[in-house]
C-alpha cells in the first residue's frame, strides 16, 4: 500500500490563456486538448473584470430514510446546475446582446445599434474558458449555455461600465461541460 502524498504541481492559478473566455454558436466543436487552437467559430468576449470568472455548481439532493432509521440510507441527486459568472468590460454588439439576452445588433465595436425588446430571451451560446498556469492549460467547454441573470451596470466617472453576466449551462444530450487539462503548445 502506498502512502498518500500532496503535489503542488496539481494546483492551478486562474490566469487567462490568451483571450480567456470565448463564445460560439451552439454545436461548434471545441478543442480536444490543451495545445490546440480554438477551432473556427469561437470568438472572444473581450476583457473581463480583474475578479475573473466564477464557475459555480449547485447540487440539490433528497435524503431517503428507512422507517427504522433517523439517518439517511441513501441520498439521491435531484438537480445539478452549473453557472458561469463574469463581468464583461468591453462594450461590443456581442457583449451587450448577451447582457440584454437579445440577438446581436448591427454595426461593429465602435458604432452599433441593439434593440432591447420586451420579448427578448433564450439566446444560447457555446462557452469556452481557457486558463493557464505555467505550461499547464485547463479548459472548460460548455456546449450550451444561456443567460440566467445579470447585475447592474454602474455608470460612474471612476470605473468601467461593466456588464455583470451569469450564464447557466444547459443539458446537451447529458453533457453540461467538458473539462480538459493538458500542456500548452
C-alpha positions as CSV (number, residue, x, y, z in Angstrom):
1,X,0.0,0.0,0.0
2,X,1.4,3.4,-1.0
3,X,1.4,6.4,1.3
4,X,-0.8,9.3,0.1
5,X,1.2,12.4,-0.8
6,X,0.5,16.0,-1.7
7,X,1.5,17.5,-5.1
8,X,1.6,21.3,-5.5
9,X,2.0,20.7,-9.3
10,X,-1.7,19.7,-9.3
11,X,-2.8,23.2,-8.2
12,X,-3.8,25.7,-10.9
13,X,-3.7,29.5,-10.8
14,X,-6.6,31.1,-12.8
15,X,-4.6,33.1,-15.3
16,X,-6.3,33.7,-18.7
17,X,-4.7,31.6,-21.5
18,X,-4.8,34.2,-24.3
19,X,-8.3,35.7,-24.5
20,X,-9.7,33.7,-21.6
21,X,-13.4,33.4,-22.4
22,X,-14.9,32.6,-25.7
23,X,-18.3,32.1,-27.2
24,X,-19.5,30.3,-30.4
25,X,-22.8,29.2,-31.9
26,X,-24.3,26.1,-30.2
27,X,-22.9,23.0,-31.9
28,X,-19.4,24.5,-32.6
29,X,-16.7,21.9,-31.6
30,X,-14.2,23.0,-29.0
31,X,-10.5,22.0,-28.8
32,X,-9.8,18.4,-27.8
33,X,-6.6,19.1,-25.8
34,X,-4.6,21.8,-24.1
35,X,-2.3,22.6,-27.0
36,X,-4.8,23.0,-29.9
37,X,-6.0,26.4,-31.0
38,X,-9.7,27.1,-30.6
39,X,-11.4,25.9,-33.8
40,X,-13.1,28.3,-36.3
41,X,-16.3,29.9,-35.0
42,X,-15.1,30.7,-31.4
43,X,-14.8,34.4,-30.6
44,X,-13.6,36.3,-27.6
45,X,-15.9,38.1,-25.2
46,X,-13.0,40.5,-24.7
47,X,-11.7,41.9,-21.4
48,X,-13.4,40.8,-18.3
49,X,-13.2,42.4,-14.8
50,X,-10.0,41.6,-12.9
51,X,-12.0,39.4,-10.5
52,X,-12.1,36.9,-13.3
53,X,-14.7,34.2,-13.9
54,X,-16.6,32.3,-11.3
55,X,-17.9,28.8,-12.0
56,X,-20.5,27.6,-9.5
57,X,-22.2,24.3,-9.1
58,X,-25.5,24.0,-7.3
59,X,-26.5,20.4,-6.3
60,X,-29.8,19.6,-4.8
61,X,-30.5,16.2,-3.2
62,X,-33.0,14.3,-1.3
63,X,-32.2,12.1,1.7
64,X,-34.1,8.8,1.8
65,X,-34.7,7.3,5.2
66,X,-36.0,3.9,6.3
67,X,-38.8,3.5,8.8
68,X,-36.3,2.2,11.3
69,X,-33.6,4.9,10.9
70,X,-33.5,8.6,11.5
71,X,-30.3,8.8,9.4
72,X,-30.4,8.6,5.6
73,X,-30.0,5.2,4.0
74,X,-29.4,6.8,0.6
75,X,-29.1,10.2,-1.0
76,X,-30.5,10.9,-4.5
77,X,-29.3,13.9,-6.6
78,X,-32.4,15.7,-7.8
79,X,-30.8,18.6,-9.6
80,X,-27.5,19.9,-10.8
81,X,-26.8,23.4,-12.2
82,X,-23.6,24.9,-13.4
83,X,-23.3,28.7,-13.7
84,X,-20.6,31.0,-15.3
85,X,-20.3,34.5,-13.7
86,X,-18.2,37.3,-15.1
87,X,-18.3,41.0,-15.8
88,X,-17.6,41.9,-19.4
89,X,-15.7,45.1,-19.7
90,X,-15.7,45.6,-23.5
91,X,-18.9,47.2,-24.8
92,X,-19.5,45.5,-28.1
93,X,-22.6,44.2,-30.0
94,X,-21.8,40.7,-28.7
95,X,-21.5,41.6,-25.0
96,X,-24.5,44.0,-25.0
97,X,-26.6,41.4,-26.8
98,X,-25.5,38.8,-24.2
99,X,-26.3,41.1,-21.3
100,X,-29.7,42.0,-22.6
101,X,-30.4,38.5,-23.9
102,X,-31.1,39.7,-27.5
103,X,-29.7,38.7,-30.9
104,X,-26.5,40.6,-31.8
105,X,-27.4,44.0,-33.3
106,X,-26.0,45.7,-36.3
107,X,-22.7,47.5,-36.6
108,X,-19.2,47.0,-35.1
109,X,-17.5,47.5,-31.8
110,X,-17.3,51.3,-32.2
111,X,-20.7,52.0,-33.8
112,X,-23.7,49.7,-33.3
113,X,-27.4,49.6,-32.6
114,X,-29.0,47.0,-30.3
115,X,-32.8,46.9,-29.9
116,X,-33.9,45.6,-26.4
117,X,-37.4,44.1,-26.7
118,X,-39.9,43.1,-24.2
119,X,-40.0,39.7,-25.8
120,X,-36.2,39.0,-25.8
121,X,-34.7,35.9,-24.4
122,X,-33.5,32.4,-24.9
123,X,-30.3,33.2,-26.7
124,X,-27.9,30.2,-26.5
125,X,-24.1,30.0,-26.8
126,X,-21.3,27.5,-26.6
127,X,-18.9,28.9,-24.0
128,X,-15.2,28.2,-23.5
129,X,-13.0,29.2,-20.6
130,X,-9.3,28.9,-21.3
131,X,-6.8,29.2,-18.3
132,X,-3.1,28.6,-18.0
133,X,-0.6,28.2,-15.1
134,X,3.0,27.9,-16.4
135,X,2.8,25.3,-19.2
136,X,-0.4,23.6,-17.8
137,X,-3.7,24.5,-19.5
138,X,-7.2,24.0,-18.1
139,X,-10.1,24.4,-20.4
140,X,-13.8,24.4,-19.6
141,X,-16.2,23.9,-22.5
142,X,-19.9,24.3,-22.2
143,X,-21.7,23.1,-25.3
144,X,-24.9,25.1,-24.4
145,X,-25.5,28.0,-22.1
146,X,-28.0,30.8,-21.8
147,X,-28.4,34.0,-19.8
148,X,-29.8,33.3,-16.3
149,X,-29.1,36.6,-14.6
150,X,-27.2,39.8,-14.8
151,X,-26.2,42.6,-12.4
152,X,-26.5,46.3,-12.6
153,X,-24.5,48.4,-15.0
154,X,-22.9,51.1,-12.8
155,X,-22.3,54.3,-14.8
156,X,-19.8,56.5,-12.9
157,X,-16.7,58.5,-13.8
158,X,-14.2,56.5,-11.9
159,X,-15.0,52.9,-13.1
160,X,-15.8,50.7,-16.1
161,X,-19.4,50.3,-17.2
162,X,-19.1,46.6,-16.7
163,X,-21.7,44.1,-17.8
164,X,-22.2,41.5,-15.0
165,X,-23.4,38.4,-16.7
166,X,-24.5,34.9,-15.4
167,X,-24.9,32.1,-17.8
168,X,-26.3,28.7,-16.9
169,X,-25.1,25.5,-18.7
170,X,-27.9,23.7,-20.4
171,X,-28.1,19.9,-20.8
172,X,-26.7,18.8,-24.2
173,X,-27.5,15.1,-24.6
174,X,-26.5,14.6,-20.9
175,X,-23.4,16.8,-21.0
176,X,-23.1,20.1,-19.2
177,X,-19.4,20.7,-19.7
178,X,-16.2,19.1,-20.8
179,X,-13.0,19.9,-18.8
180,X,-9.6,19.4,-20.4
181,X,-6.3,19.6,-18.6
182,X,-3.2,19.5,-20.8
183,X,0.1,21.1,-21.7
184,X,0.4,24.3,-23.8
185,X,1.7,24.1,-27.3
